[in-house]
C-alpha cells in the first residue's frame, strides 16, 4: 500500500511538475500549445512508467478487471445508475461548449490529451492504488481512500496554476465525489478501461467548455451564473447515489467478514 502511494506521488510529480515546466515554455496566449506540451510528453512518460512497473511487479488482472457487482449476491442493480449518470452528466453539458470557436484540430488535440489523462489517472488510482488497498482492507476503505487520494493528488496542479485556496477546497470536495463515482464505474462494469473512458469524456467536455490549457483552470469555480436545470439534476442524483453507495459497501464488508468467519470456523 505504501508502495502504491509512492507510485501515485511520483505520477503526480511527473504529470503536474513536468507538465507545468513544459507548458511554461510557451506564452499564456498559446493555450493549445500549453495543453499539448503540458500533457502529451509528461503523461506519456508517466503512463509508460506505470505500465513498466506493473510488468516488473507482476501485478495481474486485478488491476484491470474484477467481477461486476451485478453478478454478485445481492446483485444491487441500482448501482448501475451511477455509471449511467457519470456518462450522462458530461453529455448533458455538451451544449455549454462554444463549438463555433473550436476547430477540428483543437477538438482532436483536447480529446487525445484528456484520453491520456483518463488512462493515466484511472490506472494509478483505480488500478494500482485500489488493488493495493484491497490487499489489506475492505471495500469501504478502498472507496474512501482512492476517492480521497484522487482529490488530494490534484492539489499540486491547482497550487501551481495559482488557484485560490477557497476554490481548491471546493475542487477537493468535487473531485472526491467524482472519484467515488469512477470507483463504481469500475466495479459495476468490472473493467478499468470503462472508467478511463468515462473520466476522459468528463475532462474533454470540461476543457472544451472552458477553453483552458491547464486542468485546474478547467475545473468549475465560478458559481455566479444560473446553471442549466438538467445537468444540475443529474449531478444531484449522482451525488445522492454515491452517498448511498457508502452504506452499500459497509453492508458488503459486513457480509464478507461474516462469510470469512464462517469459512474459518468450518475449516
C-alpha positions in Angstrom: 0.0 0.0 0.0 2.9 2.4 0.8 4.5 1.4 -2.5 1.2 2.3 -4.3 1.1 5.7 -2.6 4.7 6.3 -3.6 3.7 5.5 -7.2 0.8 8.0 -7.0 3.2 10.7 -5.7 5.7 10.0 -8.4 2.9 10.1 -11.0 1.7 13.5 -9.7 5.3 14.8 -9.7 5.7 13.9 -13.4 2.3 14.8 -14.6 1.9 18.1 -12.7 5.5 19.2 -12.1 7.0 18.3 -15.5 3.7 19.3 -17.2 3.9 22.8 -15.7 7.5 23.1 -16.6 6.9 22.2 -20.2 3.7 24.3 -20.6 5.6 27.3 -19.3 7.9 27.2 -22.3 5.2 29.0 -24.4 3.3 32.2 -23.7 -0.1 32.3 -21.9 -1.9 33.3 -25.1 -1.0 30.0 -26.7 -3.3 27.8 -24.7 -3.4 24.9 -27.1 0.4 24.7 -27.2 0.4 24.9 -23.4 -2.1 22.0 -23.3 -0.1 19.9 -25.7 3.3 20.4 -24.0 1.8 20.0 -20.6 0.0 16.8 -21.4 1.5 14.7 -24.2 5.1 14.5 -23.0 4.7 14.2 -19.2 1.7 11.9 -19.4 3.4 9.6 -21.9 6.4 9.3 -19.5 4.1 8.7 -16.5 1.9 6.1 -18.3 4.9 4.2 -19.7 6.4 4.2 -16.2 3.2 2.8 -14.7 3.0 0.0 -17.3 6.6 -0.9 -16.8 6.0 -1.0 -13.0 3.1 -3.3 -13.4 5.1 -5.6 -15.6 8.0 -5.6 -13.2 5.9 -6.1 -10.1 3.9 -8.9 -11.8 0.6 -7.5 -10.7 -2.1 -9.5 -12.5 -5.6 -8.9 -13.8 -6.8 -7.5 -10.5 -5.5 -4.1 -11.7 -7.5 -4.2 -14.9 -10.7 -6.1 -14.2 -12.9 -7.6 -11.5 -16.2 -9.4 -11.1 -19.0 -6.8 -11.9 -21.2 -6.0 -9.0 -24.5 -7.1 -10.7 -23.1 -10.6 -10.8 -22.5 -10.7 -7.0 -25.0 -11.6 -4.3 -27.0 -9.5 -3.7 -26.9 -8.1 -7.2 -27.6 -4.4 -6.3 -28.8 -3.5 -9.7 -29.5 0.1 -8.6 -25.7 0.7 -8.6 -25.9 0.6 -12.4 -27.4 4.1 -12.2 -24.0 5.5 -11.1 -22.1 4.7 -14.4 -25.2 5.9 -16.3 -25.3 9.2 -14.5 -21.5 9.6 -14.8 -21.8 9.4 -18.6 -25.0 11.4 -18.8 -23.5 14.3 -16.9 -20.9 15.4 -19.4 -23.3 14.6 -22.3 -25.8 17.0 -20.7 -23.1 19.7 -20.8 -22.2 19.5 -24.5 -24.5 22.5 -25.1 -22.1 24.6 -23.0 -19.3 24.2 -25.5 -18.9 27.1 -28.0 -18.5 24.7 -30.9 -18.3 27.5 -33.4 -15.0 28.7 -31.9 -13.4 25.3 -31.6 -11.6 24.0 -34.7 -11.5 20.3 -35.5 -7.8 20.2 -34.7 -8.4 21.8 -31.3 -11.1 19.3 -30.5 -8.9 16.3 -31.5 -5.9 17.5 -29.6 -8.0 18.0 -26.5 -9.5 14.6 -27.0 -6.1 13.0 -27.2 -4.8 14.8 -24.1 -7.9 14.0 -22.0 -7.8 10.4 -23.1 -4.3 10.2 -21.7 -5.4 11.9 -18.5 -8.2 9.4 -18.1 -6.0 6.4 -18.8 -3.1 7.5 -16.5 -5.2 8.7 -13.5 -7.5 5.7 -13.5 -4.6 3.3 -13.9 -2.7 4.8 -11.0 -5.8 5.4 -8.7 -8.5 2.9 -9.5 -5.9 0.4 -10.8 -2.6 0.4 -8.8 -3.8 2.0 -5.6 -7.2 0.3 -5.4 -5.5 -3.1 -5.8 -3.0 -2.3 -3.1 -5.7 -1.1 -0.6 -7.9 -4.2 -1.3 -5.0 -6.5 -0.4 -5.3 -5.4 3.3 -8.7 -3.7 3.7 -12.3 -3.9 2.7 -14.3 -2.1 0.1 -15.2 0.9 2.4 -11.6 1.7 2.9 -10.9 1.1 -0.8 -13.7 3.5 -1.8 -12.8 6.3 0.6 -9.0 6.0 0.2 -9.0 6.1 -3.6 -11.5 8.9 -3.7 -9.5 11.0 -1.2 -6.2 10.4 -2.8 -7.7 11.2 -6.2 -8.9 14.6 -4.9 -5.7 15.4 -3.0 -3.5 14.5 -6.0 -4.9 17.4 -7.9 -3.9 20.0 -5.3 -0.3 20.5 -6.5 -1.6 21.3 -10.0 -4.1 23.8 -8.6 -1.4 25.5 -6.5 0.9 25.7 -9.5 -1.9 27.3 -11.5 -2.5 29.9 -8.8 -6.0 28.7 -7.9 -7.3 30.5 -4.7 -7.4 28.4 -1.5 -11.2 28.6 -1.3 -11.5 27.3 -4.9 -9.1 24.5 -4.1 -11.2 23.4 -1.2 -14.2 23.2 -3.5 -12.2 21.3 -6.1 -11.2 18.7 -3.5 -14.8 18.0 -2.5 -15.9 18.0 -6.1 -13.1 15.6 -7.1 -13.6 13.3 -4.1 -17.2 12.8 -5.2 -16.0 12.3 -8.8 -13.5 9.7 -7.6 -16.3 7.8 -5.8 -18.3 7.7 -8.9 -15.4 6.4 -11.0 -14.9 3.7 -8.4 -18.4 2.5 -9.1 -17.9 2.7 -12.9 -15.1 0.2 -12.5 -16.9 -2.0 -10.0 -20.3 -2.1 -11.8 -18.7 -2.8 -15.3 -15.9 -4.9 -13.9 -13.4 -3.1 -16.3 -11.0 -0.4 -15.6 -11.0 0.8 -19.2 -14.6 1.9 -18.9 -13.7 4.2 -16.0 -10.9 5.5 -18.1 -13.2 6.4 -21.0 -15.8 8.0 -18.6 -13.1 10.0 -17.0 -11.7 11.1 -20.3 -15.2 12.1 -21.6 -15.8 14.3 -18.5 -12.4 16.1 -18.8 -12.9 16.5 -22.6 -16.2 18.4 -22.0 -14.7 20.5 -19.2 -11.7 21.5 -21.3 -13.7 22.3 -24.4 -16.3 24.3 -22.5 -13.6 26.4 -20.6 -11.0 26.6 -23.3 -8.4 26.2 -20.6 -4.9 25.0 -21.1 -4.4 23.5 -17.6 -6.5 21.0 -15.6 -7.0 23.4 -12.6 -8.3 26.1 -14.8 -10.9 23.8 -16.4 -12.5 23.0 -13.0 -15.7 24.8 -12.2 -15.0 27.7 -10.0 -17.5 30.5 -10.9 -20.9 29.9 -9.5 -22.4 33.3 -10.2 -24.3 32.2 -13.3 -27.6 30.3 -13.5 -26.8 26.6 -14.2 -29.0 24.6 -16.5 -31.5 22.5 -14.6 -30.9 19.2 -16.3 -27.1 18.9 -15.6 -27.8 20.1 -12.1 -30.4 17.4 -11.6 -28.1 14.8 -13.0 -25.3 15.9 -10.7 -27.6 15.9 -7.6 -28.8 12.4 -8.4 -25.2 11.3 -8.9 -24.2 12.7 -5.5 -27.2 11.0 -3.8 -26.4 7.7 -5.4 -22.7 7.8 -4.5 -23.6 8.8 -0.9 -26.0 5.9 -0.5 -23.3 3.6 -2.0 -21.2 4.2 1.1 -23.9 2.3 3.1 -23.9 -0.4 0.4 -20.1 -1.0 0.8 -20.4 -1.0 4.6 -23.0 -3.8 4.4 -20.9 -5.6 1.8 -17.9 -5.6 4.1 -20.1 -7.0 6.9 -21.3 -9.8 4.6 -17.7 -10.6 3.5 -16.5 -10.6 7.1 -19.3 -12.9 8.2 -18.6 -15.3 5.3 -14.9 -15.3 6.1 -15.6 -16.0 9.8 -18.0 -18.8 8.9 -15.4 -20.3 6.5 -12.7 -20.2 9.1 -14.9 -21.8 11.7 -15.9 -24.6 9.3 -12.3 -25.1 8.4 
